[in-house]
Amino acid sequence: MTGPDGEREGFKAGLESSDGHPVVLVLINAVLSVTFAWLLVWGASFVDIVQFSLTNVAGVAIAVFVFTFVVSRP
């Protein structure tokens, strides 16, 4: 049966109770952190604030990864 908003009964409860697989969350966090770090370092190098290098991208990526990991913990 469908509810008043057209959803099947239990579907909303199932989505709300699912936390997701931790490995998938960590991998997505890592990929997005590296992408965002690359963008930040590229932008900063474009305006001559820092030099674009793998070391700078890795450092910013680690900082973003740790920050998002700590902030998103329940």
PQR file with spaces between the fields and no chain letter, atoms N, CA, C, O and H, PARSE charges and radii, in Angstrom:
ATOM       1  N    MET     1       0.831   -1.178    0.000 -0.4000 1.5000
ATOM       2  CA   MET     1       0.000    0.000    0.000 -0.0000 2.0000
ATOM       3  C    MET     1       0.876    1.242    0.000  0.5500 1.7000
ATOM       4  O    MET     1       2.017    1.209    0.460 -0.5500 1.4000
ATOM       5  N    THR     2       0.346    2.313   -0.507 -0.4000 1.5000
ATOM       6  CA   THR     2       1.082    3.565   -0.497 -0.0000 2.0000
ATOM       7  C    THR     2       0.519    4.487    0.563  0.5500 1.7000
ATOM       8  O    THR     2      -0.668    4.439    0.886 -0.5500 1.4000
ATOM       9  H    THR     2      -0.581    2.340   -0.881  0.4000 1.0000
ATOM      10  N    GLY     3       1.389    5.326    1.098 -0.4000 1.5000
ATOM      11  CA   GLY     3       0.978    6.295    2.101 -0.0000 2.0000
ATOM      12  C    GLY     3       0.409    7.538    1.432  0.5500 1.7000
ATOM      13  O    GLY     3       0.229    7.562    0.215 -0.5500 1.4000
ATOM      14  H    GLY     3       2.353    5.365    0.836  0.4000 1.0000
ATOM      15  N    PRO     4       0.124    8.576    2.226 -0.5600 1.5000
ATOM      16  CA   PRO     4      -0.481    9.788    1.677  0.2800 2.0000
ATOM      17  C    PRO     4       0.424   10.524    0.689  0.5500 1.7000
ATOM      18  O    PRO     4      -0.075   11.228   -0.189 -0.5500 1.4000
ATOM      19  N    ASP     5       1.720   10.378    0.813 -0.4000 1.5000
ATOM      20  CA   ASP     5       2.624   11.066   -0.104 -0.0000 2.0000
ATOM      21  C    ASP     5       3.132   10.145   -1.210  0.5500 1.7000
ATOM      22  O    ASP     5       4.082   10.498   -1.909 -0.5500 1.4000
ATOM      23  H    ASP     5       2.125    9.806    1.527  0.4000 1.0000
ATOM      24  N    GLY     6       2.539    9.006   -1.380 -0.4000 1.5000
ATOM      25  CA   GLY     6       2.873    8.105   -2.476 -0.0000 2.0000
ATOM      26  C    GLY     6       3.994    7.125   -2.188  0.5500 1.7000
ATOM      27  O    GLY     6       4.335    6.326   -3.060 -0.5500 1.4000
ATOM      28  H    GLY     6       1.768    8.719   -0.812  0.4000 1.0000
ATOM      29  N    GLU     7       4.578    7.154   -1.001 -0.4000 1.5000
ATOM      30  CA   GLU     7       5.659    6.230   -0.673 -0.0000 2.0000
ATOM      31  C    GLU     7       5.086    4.922   -0.143  0.5500 1.7000
ATOM      32  O    GLU     7       4.021    4.889    0.474 -0.5500 1.4000
ATOM      33  H    GLU     7       4.301    7.803   -0.293  0.4000 1.0000
ATOM      34  N    ARG     8       5.824    3.849   -0.401 -0.4000 1.5000
ATOM      35  CA   ARG     8       5.410    2.571    0.158 -0.0000 2.0000
ATOM      36  C    ARG     8       5.664    2.580    1.653  0.5500 1.7000
ATOM      37  O    ARG     8       6.629    3.181    2.125 -0.5500 1.4000
ATOM      38  H    ARG     8       6.689    3.876   -0.902  0.4000 1.0000
ATOM      39  N    GLU     9       4.794    1.912    2.397 -0.4000 1.5000
ATOM      40  CA   GLU     9       4.956    1.848    3.844 -0.0000 2.0000
ATOM      41  C    GLU     9       6.262    1.146    4.177  0.5500 1.7000
ATOM      42  O    GLU     9       6.580    0.109    3.595 -0.5500 1.4000
ATOM      43  H    GLU     9       4.010    1.424    2.014  0.4000 1.0000
ATOM      44  N    GLY    10       7.007    1.700    5.097 -0.4000 1.5000
ATOM      45  CA   GLY    10       8.260    1.110    5.519 -0.0000 2.0000
ATOM      46  C    GLY    10       9.462    1.591    4.735  0.5500 1.7000
ATOM      47  O    GLY    10      10.593    1.427    5.192 -0.5500 1.4000
ATOM      48  H    GLY    10       6.749    2.543    5.570  0.4000 1.0000
ATOM      49  N    PHE    11       9.256    2.174    3.580 -0.4000 1.5000
ATOM      50  CA   PHE    11      10.376    2.635    2.757 -0.0000 2.0000
ATOM      51  C    PHE    11      11.133    3.765    3.450  0.5500 1.7000
ATOM      52  O    PHE    11      12.363    3.751    3.504 -0.5500 1.4000
ATOM      53  H    PHE    11       8.337    2.307    3.209  0.4000 1.0000
ATOM      54  N    LYS    12      10.407    4.733    3.973 -0.4000 1.5000
ATOM      55  CA   LYS    12      11.028    5.857    4.667 -0.0000 2.0000
ATOM      56  C    LYS    12      11.761    5.385    5.919  0.5500 1.7000
ATOM      57  O    LYS    12      12.872    5.838    6.195 -0.5500 1.4000
ATOM      58  H    LYS    12       9.408    4.745    3.929  0.4000 1.0000
ATOM      59  N    ALA    13      11.151    4.485    6.670 -0.4000 1.5000
ATOM      60  CA   ALA    13      11.782    3.952    7.881 -0.0000 2.0000
ATOM      61  C    ALA    13      13.053    3.189    7.531  0.5500 1.7000
ATOM      62  O    ALA    13      14.040    3.254    8.263 -0.5500 1.4000
ATOM      63  H    ALA    13      10.249    4.117    6.445  0.4000 1.0000
ATOM      64  N    GLY    14      13.031    2.474    6.426 -0.4000 1.5000
ATOM      65  CA   GLY    14      14.217    1.738    5.995 -0.0000 2.0000
ATOM      66  C    GLY    14      15.354    2.659    5.613  0.5500 1.7000
ATOM      67  O    GLY    14      16.509    2.375    5.930 -0.5500 1.4000
ATOM      68  H    GLY    14      12.229    2.421    5.831  0.4000 1.0000
ATOM      69  N    LEU    15      15.053    3.750    4.942 -0.4000 1.5000
ATOM      70  CA   LEU    15      16.090    4.710    4.572 -0.0000 2.0000
ATOM      71  C    LEU    15      16.661    5.422    5.786  0.5500 1.7000
ATOM      72  O    LEU    15      17.867    5.658    5.861 -0.5500 1.4000
ATOM      73  H    LEU    15      14.115    3.980    4.684  0.4000 1.0000
ATOM      74  N    GLU    16      15.806    5.764    6.730 -0.4000 1.5000
ATOM      75  CA   GLU    16      16.262    6.479    7.916 -0.0000 2.0000
ATOM      76  C    GLU    16      17.097    5.601    8.833  0.5500 1.7000
ATOM      77  O    GLU    16      17.953    6.115    9.554 -0.5500 1.4000
ATOM      78  H    GLU    16      14.827    5.573    6.669  0.4000 1.0000
ATOM      79  N    SER    17      16.873    4.298    8.828 -0.4000 1.5000
ATOM      80  CA   SER    17      17.613    3.412    9.721 -0.0000 2.0000
ATOM      81  C    SER    17      18.929    2.941    9.113  0.5500 1.7000
ATOM      82  O    SER    17      19.745    2.347    9.818 -0.5500 1.4000
ATOM      83  H    SER    17      16.178    3.881    8.243  0.4000 1.0000
ATOM      84  N    SER    18      19.158    3.188    7.829 -0.4000 1.5000
ATOM      85  CA   SER    18      20.372    2.726    7.163 -0.0000 2.0000
ATOM      86  C    SER    18      21.490    3.747    7.329  0.5500 1.7000
ATOM      87  O    SER    18      21.329    4.913    6.971 -0.5500 1.4000
ATOM      88  H    SER    18      18.496    3.671    7.256  0.4000 1.0000
ATOM      89  N    ASP    19      22.631    3.304    7.877 -0.4000 1.5000
ATOM      90  CA   ASP    19      23.794    4.173    8.031 -0.0000 2.0000
ATOM      91  C    ASP    19      24.758    4.035    6.861  0.5500 1.7000
ATOM      92  O    ASP    19      25.669    4.851    6.715 -0.5500 1.4000
ATOM      93  H    ASP    19      22.762    2.356    8.168  0.4000 1.0000
ATOM      94  N    GLY    20      24.576    3.032    6.039 -0.4000 1.5000
ATOM      95  CA   GLY    20      25.500    2.805    4.937 -0.0000 2.0000
ATOM      96  C    GLY    20      26.697    1.988    5.383  0.5500 1.7000
ATOM      97  O    GLY    20      26.947    1.834    6.579 -0.5500 1.4000
ATOM      98  H    GLY    20      23.836    2.370    6.157  0.4000 1.0000
ATOM      99  N    HIS    21      27.421    1.477    4.433 -0.4000 1.5000
ATOM     100  CA   HIS    21      28.610    0.685    4.730 -0.0000 2.0000
ATOM     101  C    HIS    21      29.769    1.635    5.019  0.5500 1.7000
ATOM     102  O    HIS    21      30.020    2.542    4.225 -0.5500 1.4000
ATOM     103  H    HIS    21      27.218    1.602    3.462  0.4000 1.0000
ATOM     104  N    PRO    22      30.484    1.456    6.133 -0.5600 1.5000
ATOM     105  CA   PRO    22      31.548    2.389    6.516  0.2800 2.0000
ATOM     106  C    PRO    22      32.667    2.507    5.481  0.5500 1.7000
ATOM     107  O    PRO    22      33.230    3.587    5.305 -0.5500 1.4000
ATOM     108  N    VAL    23      32.991    1.422    4.803 -0.4000 1.5000
ATOM     109  CA   VAL    23      34.072    1.473    3.812 -0.0000 2.0000
ATOM     110  C    VAL    23      33.682    2.380    2.652  0.5500 1.7000
ATOM     111  O    VAL    23      34.507    3.146    2.154 -0.5500 1.4000
ATOM     112  H    VAL    23      32.534    0.545    4.947  0.4000 1.0000
ATOM     113  N    VAL    24      32.436    2.295    2.225 -0.4000 1.5000
ATOM     114  CA   VAL    24      31.959    3.145    1.131 -0.0000 2.0000
ATOM     115  C    VAL    24      32.002    4.610    1.550  0.5500 1.7000
ATOM     116  O    VAL    24      32.397    5.469    0.761 -0.5500 1.4000
ATOM     117  H    VAL    24      31.766    1.672    2.629  0.4000 1.0000
ATOM     118  N    LEU    25      31.604    4.900    2.768 -0.4000 1.5000
ATOM     119  CA   LEU    25      31.636    6.276    3.259 -0.0000 2.0000
ATOM     120  C    LEU    25      33.056    6.819    3.306  0.5500 1.7000
ATOM     121  O    LEU    25      33.288    7.971    2.939 -0.5500 1.4000
ATOM     122  H    LEU    25      31.283    4.202    3.409  0.4000 1.0000
ATOM     123  N    VAL    26      34.005    6.010    3.752 -0.4000 1.5000
ATOM     124  CA   VAL    26      35.399    6.445    3.819 -0.0000 2.0000
ATOM     125  C    VAL    26      35.963    6.658    2.416  0.5500 1.7000
ATOM     126  O    VAL    26      36.685    7.627    2.182 -0.5500 1.4000
ATOM     127  H    VAL    26      33.816    5.074    4.051  0.4000 1.0000
ATOM     128  N    LEU    27      35.643    5.766    1.483 -0.4000 1.5000
ATOM     129  CA   LEU    27      36.136    5.920    0.109 -0.0000 2.0000
ATOM     130  C    LEU    27      35.565    7.168   -0.556  0.5500 1.7000
ATOM     131  O    LEU    27      36.293    7.906   -1.220 -0.5500 1.4000
ATOM     132  H    LEU    27      35.057    4.979    1.673  0.4000 1.0000
ATOM     133  N    ILE    28      34.284    7.405   -0.382 -0.4000 1.5000
ATOM     134  CA   ILE    28      33.680    8.610   -0.954 -0.0000 2.0000
ATOM     135  C    ILE    28      34.292    9.855   -0.323  0.5500 1.7000
ATOM     136  O    ILE    28      34.575   10.829   -1.020 -0.5500 1.4000
ATOM     137  H    ILE    28      33.693    6.806    0.158  0.4000 1.0000
ATOM     138  N    ASN    29      34.497    9.830    0.984 -0.4000 1.5000
ATOM     139  CA   ASN    29      35.130   10.949    1.675 -0.0000 2.0000
ATOM     140  C    ASN    29      36.533   11.189    1.127  0.5500 1.7000
ATOM     141  O    ASN    29      36.917   12.337    0.906 -0.5500 1.4000
ATOM     142  H    ASN    29      34.267    9.039    1.551  0.4000 1.0000
ATOM     143  N    ALA    30      37.304   10.124    0.903 -0.4000 1.5000
ATOM     144  CA   ALA    30      38.664   10.268    0.390 -0.0000 2.0000
ATOM     145  C    ALA    30      38.674   10.858   -1.016  0.5500 1.7000
ATOM     146  O    ALA    30      39.453   11.766   -1.306 -0.5500 1.4000
ATOM     147  H    ALA    30      36.991    9.191    1.083  0.4000 1.0000
ATOM     148  N    VAL    31      37.818   10.347   -1.882 -0.4000 1.5000
ATOM     149  CA   VAL    31      37.776   10.840   -3.265 -0.0000 2.0000
ATOM     150  C    VAL    31      37.358   12.308   -3.298  0.5500 1.7000
ATOM     151  O    VAL    31      37.975   13.115   -3.994 -0.5500 1.4000
ATOM     152  H    VAL    31      37.185    9.609   -1.647  0.4000 1.0000
ATOM     153  N    LEU    32      36.325   12.651   -2.557 -0.4000 1.5000
ATOM     154  CA   LEU    32      35.871   14.040   -2.544 -0.0000 2.0000
ATOM     155  C    LEU    32      36.886   14.964   -1.877  0.5500 1.7000
ATOM     156  O    LEU    32      37.029   16.117   -2.285 -0.5500 1.4000
ATOM     157  H    LEU    32      35.824   11.995   -1.992  0.4000 1.0000
ATOM     158  N    SER    33      37.589   14.481   -0.865 -0.4000 1.5000
ATOM     159  CA   SER    33      38.609   15.291   -0.204 -0.0000 2.0000
ATOM     160  C    SER    33      39.768   15.590   -1.141  0.5500 1.7000
ATOM     161  O    SER    33      40.250   16.721   -1.189 -0.5500 1.4000
ATOM     162  H    SER    33      37.473   13.545   -0.533  0.4000 1.0000
ATOM     163  N    VAL    34      40.218   14.590   -1.886 -0.4000 1.5000
ATOM     164  CA   VAL    34      41.312   14.800   -2.844 -0.0000 2.0000
ATOM     165  C    VAL    34      40.873   15.754   -3.950  0.5500 1.7000
ATOM     166  O    VAL    34      41.632   16.636   -4.350 -0.5500 1.4000
ATOM     167  H    VAL    34      39.826   13.671   -1.848  0.4000 1.0000
ATOM     168  N    THR    35      39.665   15.579   -4.435 -0.4000 1.5000
ATOM     169  CA   THR    35      39.158   16.460   -5.491 -0.0000 2.0000
ATOM     170  C    THR    35      39.061   17.905   -5.000  0.5500 1.7000
ATOM     171  O    THR    35      39.476   18.830   -5.698 -0.5500 1.4000
ATOM     172  H    THR    35      39.048   14.862   -4.110  0.4000 1.0000
ATOM     173  N    PHE    36      38.521   18.091   -3.816 -0.4000 1.5000
ATOM     174  CA   PHE    36      38.393   19.435   -3.258 -0.0000 2.0000
ATOM     175  C    PHE    36      39.765   20.033   -2.967  0.5500 1.7000
ATOM     176  O    PHE    36      39.982   21.222   -3.201 -0.5500 1.4000
ATOM     177  H    PHE    36      38.184   17.339   -3.250  0.4000 1.0000
ATOM     178  N    ALA    37      40.691   19.222   -2.460 -0.4000 1.5000
ATOM     179  CA   ALA    37      42.044   19.703   -2.187 -0.0000 2.0000
ATOM     180  C    ALA    37      42.738   20.128   -3.475  0.5500 1.7000
ATOM     181  O    ALA    37      43.405   21.162   -3.510 -0.5500 1.4000
ATOM     182  H    ALA    37      40.514   18.257   -2.271  0.4000 1.0000
ATOM     183  N    TRP    38      42.587   19.335   -4.534 -0.4000 1.5000
ATOM     184  CA   TRP    38      43.183   19.695   -5.821 -0.0000 2.0000
ATOM     185  C    TRP    38      42.639   21.044   -6.287  0.5500 1.7000
ATOM     186  O    TRP    38      43.393   21.893   -6.765 -0.5500 1.4000
ATOM     187  H    TRP    38      42.045   18.495   -4.506  0.4000 1.0000
ATOM     188  N    LEU    39      41.330   21.237   -6.147 -0.4000 1.5000
ATOM     189  CA   LEU    39      40.702   22.488   -6.558 -0.0000 2.0000
ATOM     190  C    LEU    39      41.208   23.661   -5.718  0.5500 1.7000
ATOM     191  O    LEU    39      41.502   24.726   -6.261 -0.5500 1.4000
ATOM     192  H    LEU    39      40.718   20.548   -5.759  0.4000 1.0000
ATOM     193  N    LEU    40      41.311   23.479   -4.411 -0.4000 1.5000
ATOM     194  CA   LEU    40      41.795   24.549   -3.539 -0.0000 2.0000
ATOM     195  C    LEU    40      43.239   24.924   -3.846  0.5500 1.7000
ATOM     196  O    LEU    40      43.566   26.107   -3.939 -0.5500 1.4000
ATOM     197  H    LEU    40      41.072   22.614   -3.970  0.4000 1.0000
ATOM     198  N    VAL    41      44.101   23.927   -4.003 -0.4000 1.5000
ATOM     199  CA   VAL    41      45.514   24.203   -4.282 -0.0000 2.0000
ATOM     200  C    VAL    41      45.666   24.816   -5.667  0.5500 1.7000
ATOM     201  O    VAL    41      46.471   25.729   -5.851 -0.5500 1.4000
ATOM     202  H    VAL    41      43.835   22.966   -3.927  0.4000 1.0000
ATOM     203  N    TRP    42      44.908   24.330   -6.642 -0.4000 1.5000
ATOM     204  CA   TRP    42      44.964   24.917   -7.980 -0.0000 2.0000
ATOM     205  C    TRP    42      44.541   26.381   -7.943  0.5500 1.7000
ATOM     206  O    TRP    42      45.188   27.235   -8.549 -0.5500 1.4000
ATOM     207  H    TRP    42      44.254   23.588   -6.493  0.4000 1.0000
ATOM     208  N    GLY    43      43.453   26.669   -7.230 -0.4000 1.5000
ATOM     209  CA   GLY    43      42.993   28.053   -7.120 -0.0000 2.0000
ATOM     210  C    GLY    43      43.996   28.936   -6.398  0.5500 1.7000
ATOM     211  O    GLY    43      44.224   30.078   -6.798 -0.5500 1.4000
ATOM     212  H    GLY    43      42.927   25.975   -6.738  0.4000 1.0000
ATOM     213  N    ALA    44      44.596   28.411   -5.336 -0.4000 1.5000
ATOM     214  CA   ALA    44      45.599   29.178   -4.600 -0.0000 2.0000
ATOM     215  C    ALA    44      46.856   29.394   -5.436  0.5500 1.7000
ATOM     216  O    ALA    44      47.490   30.444   -5.334 -0.5500 1.4000
ATOM     217  H    ALA    44      44.410   27.483   -5.012  0.4000 1.0000
ATOM     218  N    SER    45      47.219   28.424   -6.253 -0.4000 1.5000
ATOM     219  CA   SER    45      48.393   28.604   -7.119 -0.0000 2.0000
ATOM     220  C    SER    45      48.078   29.552   -8.272  0.5500 1.7000
ATOM     221  O    SER    45      48.971   30.231   -8.780 -0.5500 1.4000
ATOM     222  H    SER    45      46.704   27.571   -6.335  0.4000 1.0000
ATOM     223  N    PHE    46      46.826   29.600   -8.681 -0.4000 1.5000
ATOM     224  CA   PHE    46      46.413   30.504   -9.758 -0.0000 2.0000
ATOM     225  C    PHE    46      46.601   31.962   -9.354  0.5500 1.7000
ATOM     226  O    PHE    46      46.948   32.802  -10.184 -0.5500 1.4000
ATOM     227  H    PHE    46      46.101   29.048   -8.269  0.4000 1.0000
ATOM     228  N    VAL    47      46.369   32.260   -8.065 -0.4000 1.5000
ATOM     229  CA   VAL    47      46.556   33.623   -7.564 -0.0000 2.0000
ATOM     230  C    VAL    47      47.892   33.772   -6.831  0.5500 1.7000
ATOM     231  O    VAL    47      48.088   34.729   -6.083 -0.5500 1.4000
ATOM     232  H    VAL    47      46.087   31.577   -7.391  0.4000 1.0000
ATOM     233  N    ASP    48      48.793   32.840   -7.044 -0.4000 1.5000
ATOM     234  CA   ASP    48      50.166   32.868   -6.507 -0.0000 2.0000
ATOM     235  C    ASP    48      50.235   32.927   -4.984  0.5500 1.7000
ATOM     236  O    ASP    48      51.027   33.682   -4.422 -0.5500 1.4000
ATOM     237  H    ASP    48      48.634   32.063   -7.652  0.4000 1.0000
ATOM     238  N    ILE    49      49.408   32.132   -4.324 -0.4000 1.5000
ATOM     239  CA   ILE    49      49.483   32.019   -2.865 -0.0000 2.0000
ATOM     240  C    ILE    49      50.382   30.851   -2.484  0.5500 1.7000
ATOM     241  O    ILE    49      51.230   30.981   -1.600 -0.5500 1.4000
ATOM     242  H    ILE    49      48.764   31.518   -4.780  0.4000 1.0000
ATOM     243  N    VAL    50      50.205   29.716   -3.142 -0.4000 1.5000
ATOM     244  CA   VAL    50      51.043   28.536   -2.911 -0.0000 2.0000
ATOM     245  C    VAL    50      51.454   27.953   -4.256  0.5500 1.7000
ATOM     246  O    VAL    50      50.896   28.294   -5.299 -0.5500 1.4000
ATOM     247  H    VAL    50      49.517   29.610   -3.860  0.4000 1.0000
ATOM     248  N    GLN    51      52.440   27.072   -4.208 -0.4000 1.5000
ATOM     249  CA   GLN    51      52.873   26.378   -5.416 -0.0000 2.0000
ATOM     250  C    GLN    51      52.032   25.115   -5.578  0.5500 1.7000
ATOM     251  O    GLN    51      51.776   24.399   -4.609 -0.5500 1.4000
ATOM     252  H    GLN    51      52.894   26.795   -3.361  0.4000 1.0000
ATOM     253  N    PHE    52      51.606   24.848   -6.816 -0.4000 1.5000
ATOM     254  CA   PHE    52      50.836   23.639   -7.075 -0.0000 2.0000
ATOM     255  C    PHE    52      51.789   22.455   -7.082  0.5500 1.7000
ATOM     256  O    PHE    52      52.646   22.345   -7.958 -0.5500 1.4000
ATOM     257  H    PHE    52      51.814   25.429   -7.602  0.4000 1.0000
ATOM     258  N    SER    53      51.635   21.561   -6.093 -0.4000 1.5000
ATOM     259  CA   SER    53      52.475   20.365   -6.019 -0.0000 2.0000
ATOM     260  C    SER    53      51.668   19.236   -5.389  0.5500 1.7000
ATOM     261  O    SER    53      50.655   19.461   -4.726 -0.5500 1.4000
ATOM     262  H    SER    53      50.939   21.651   -5.381  0.4000 1.0000
ATOM     263  N    LEU    54      52.143   18.032   -5.614 -0.4000 1.5000
ATOM     264  CA   LEU    54      51.479   16.858   -5.056 -0.0000 2.0000
ATOM     265  C    LEU    54      51.507   16.893   -3.530  0.5500 1.7000
ATOM     266  O    LEU    54      50.561   16.452   -2.879 -0.5500 1.4000
ATOM     267  H    LEU    54      52.966   17.850   -6.152  0.4000 1.0000
ATOM     268  N    THR    55      52.584   17.414   -2.967 -0.4000 1.5000
ATOM     269  CA   THR    55      52.699   17.507   -1.511 -0.0000 2.0000
ATOM     270  C    THR    55      51.632   18.438   -0.933  0.5500 1.7000
ATOM     271  O    THR    55      51.007   18.121    0.079 -0.5500 1.4000
ATOM     272  H    THR    55      53.353   17.772   -3.497  0.4000 1.0000
ATOM     273  N    ASN    56      51.429   19.576   -1.576 -0.4000 1.5000
ATOM     274  CA   ASN    56      50.405   20.507   -1.094 -0.0000 2.0000
ATOM     275  C    ASN    56      49.006   19.919   -1.232  0.5500 1.7000
ATOM     276  O    ASN    56      48.177   20.060   -0.333 -0.5500 1.4000
ATOM     277  H    ASN    56      51.936   19.833   -2.399  0.4000 1.0000
ATOM     278  N    VAL    57      48.745   19.262   -2.352 -0.4000 1.5000
ATOM     279  CA   VAL    57      47.434   18.639   -2.550 -0.0000 2.0000
ATOM     280  C    VAL    57      47.210   17.550   -1.504  0.5500 1.7000
ATOM     281  O    VAL    57      46.123   17.452   -0.935 -0.5500 1.4000
ATOM     282  H    VAL    57      49.418   19.147   -3.083  0.4000 1.0000
ATOM     283  N    ALA    58      48.225   16.734   -1.249 -0.4000 1.5000
ATOM     284  CA   ALA    58      48.096   15.660   -0.258 -0.0000 2.0000
ATOM     285  C    ALA    58      47.867   16.225    1.140  0.5500 1.7000
ATOM     286  O    ALA    58      47.038   15.707    1.888 -0.5500 1.4000
ATOM     287  H    ALA    58      49.108   16.813   -1.711  0.4000 1.0000
ATOM     288  N    GLY    59      48.588   17.276    1.496 -0.4000 1.5000
ATOM     289  CA   GLY    59      48.414   17.884    2.811 -0.0000 2.0000
ATOM     290  C    GLY    59      47.023   18.450    3.016  0.5500 1.7000
ATOM     291  O    GLY    59      46.407   18.240    4.061 -0.5500 1.4000
ATOM     292  H    GLY    59      49.262   17.697    0.888  0.4000 1.0000
ATOM     293  N    VAL    60      46.531   19.166    2.020 -0.4000 1.5000
ATOM     294  CA   VAL    60      45.183   19.728    2.115 -0.0000 2.0000
ATOM     295  C    VAL    60      44.144   18.611    2.112  0.5500 1.7000
ATOM     296  O    VAL    60      43.150   18.688    2.834 -0.5500 1.4000
ATOM     297  H    VAL    60      47.032   19.337    1.172  0.4000 1.0000
ATOM     298  N    ALA    61      44.366   17.570    1.305 -0.4000 1.5000
ATOM     299  CA   ALA    61      43.420   16.450    1.249 -0.0000 2.0000
ATOM     300  C    ALA    61      43.330   15.744    2.597  0.5500 1.7000
ATOM     301  O    ALA    61      42.238   15.391    3.042 -0.5500 1.4000
ATOM     302  H    ALA    61      45.173   17.507    0.718  0.4000 1.0000
ATOM     303  N    ILE    62      44.457   15.540    3.237 -0.4000 1.5000
ATOM     304  CA   ILE    62      44.447   14.898    4.560 -0.0000 2.0000
ATOM     305  C    ILE    62      43.709   15.772    5.568  0.5500 1.7000
ATOM     306  O    ILE    62      42.926   15.271    6.375 -0.5500 1.4000
ATOM     307  H    ILE    62      45.344   15.827    2.875  0.4000 1.0000
ATOM     308  N    ALA    63      43.959   17.076    5.521 -0.4000 1.5000
ATOM     309  CA   ALA    63      43.280   17.988    6.444 -0.0000 2.0000
ATOM     310  C    ALA    63      41.770   17.988    6.213  0.5500 1.7000
ATOM     311  O    ALA    63      40.999   17.951    7.171 -0.5500 1.4000
ATOM     312  H    ALA    63      44.595   17.483    4.866  0.4000 1.0000
ATOM     313  N    VAL    64      41.345   18.031    4.958 -0.4000 1.5000
ATOM     314  CA   VAL    64      39.912   18.024    4.645 -0.0000 2.0000
ATOM     315  C    VAL    64      39.294   16.692    5.047  0.5500 1.7000
ATOM     316  O    VAL    64      38.194   16.659    5.599 -0.5500 1.4000
ATOM     317  H    VAL    64      41.972   18.062    4.179  0.4000 1.0000
ATOM     318  N    PHE    65      40.001   15.582    4.772 -0.4000 1.5000
ATOM     319  CA   PHE    65      39.496   14.255    5.119 -0.0000 2.0000
ATOM     320  C    PHE    65      39.281   14.131    6.622  0.5500 1.7000
ATOM     321  O    PHE    65      38.223   13.685    7.066 -0.5500 1.4000
ATOM     322  H    PHE    65      40.894   15.609    4.324  0.4000 1.0000
ATOM     323  N    VAL    66      40.276   14.523    7.402 -0.4000 1.5000
ATOM     324  CA   VAL    66      40.171   14.426    8.862 -0.0000 2.0000
ATOM     325  C    VAL    66      39.060   15.342    9.375  0.5500 1.7000
ATOM     326  O    VAL    66      38.283   14.953   10.246 -0.5500 1.4000
ATOM     327  H    VAL    66      41.136   14.886    7.041  0.4000 1.0000
ATOM     328  N    PHE    67      38.989   16.553    8.837 -0.4000 1.5000
ATOM     329  CA   PHE    67      37.952   17.492    9.268 -0.0000 2.0000
ATOM     330  C    PHE    67      36.555   16.936    9.010  0.5500 1.7000
ATOM     331  O    PHE    67      35.708   16.959    9.903 -0.5500 1.4000
ATOM     332  H    PHE    67      39.620   16.870    8.129  0.4000 1.0000
ATOM     333  N    THR    68      36.309   16.442    7.809 -0.4000 1.5000
ATOM     334  CA   THR    68      34.976   15.919    7.495 -0.0000 2.0000
ATOM     335  C    THR    68      34.682   14.639    8.272  0.5500 1.7000
ATOM     336  O    THR    68      33.535   14.385    8.639 -0.5500 1.4000
ATOM     337  H    THR    68      36.997   16.423    7.085  0.4000 1.0000
ATOM     338  N    PHE    69      35.712   13.833    8.523 -0.4000 1.5000
ATOM     339  CA   PHE    69      35.518   12.606    9.294 -0.0000 2.0000
ATOM     340  C    PHE    69      35.118   12.932   10.730  0.5500 1.7000
ATOM     341  O    PHE    69      34.216   12.305   11.285 -0.5500 1.4000
ATOM     342  H    PHE    69      36.644   14.039    8.224  0.4000 1.0000
ATOM     343  N    VAL    70      35.793   13.917   11.332 -0.4000 1.5000
ATOM     344  CA   VAL    70      35.497   14.295   12.716 -0.0000 2.0000
ATOM     345  C    VAL    70      34.130   14.976   12.812  0.5500 1.7000
ATOM     346  O    VAL    70      33.364   14.697   13.733 -0.5500 1.4000
ATOM     347  H    VAL    70      36.526   14.426   10.881  0.4000 1.0000
ATOM     348  N    VAL    71      33.827   15.851   11.881 -0.4000 1.5000
ATOM     349  CA   VAL    71      32.571   16.593   11.929 -0.0000 2.0000
ATOM     350  C    VAL    71      31.374   15.682   11.689  0.5500 1.7000
ATOM     351  O    VAL    71      30.309   15.900   12.267 -0.5500 1.4000
ATOM     352  H    VAL    71      34.450   16.078   11.133  0.4000 1.0000
ATOM     353  N    SER    72      31.529   14.667   10.847 -0.4000 1.5000
ATOM     354  CA   SER    72      30.390   13.816   10.500 -0.0000 2.0000
ATOM     355  C    SER    72      30.173   12.654   11.465  0.5500 1.7000
ATOM     356  O    SER    72      29.230   11.882   11.285 -0.5500 1.4000
ATOM     357  H    SER    72      32.394   14.490   10.377  0.4000 1.0000
ATOM     358  N    ARG    73      31.009   12.511   12.472 -0.4000 1.5000
ATOM     359  CA   ARG    73      30.810   11.442   13.460 -0.0000 2.0000
ATOM     360  C    ARG    73      29.570   11.736   14.286  0.5500 1.7000
ATOM     361  O    ARG    73      29.332   12.887   14.653 -0.5500 1.4000
ATOM     362  H    ARG    73      31.775   13.137   12.618  0.4000 1.0000
ATOM     363  N    PRO    74      28.775   10.713   14.585 -0.5600 1.5000
ATOM     364  CA   PRO    74      27.557   10.942   15.389  0.2800 2.0000
ATOM     365  C    PRO    74      27.861   11.254   16.839  0.5500 1.7000
ATOM     366  O    PRO    74      26.943   11.468   17.631 -0.5500 1.4000
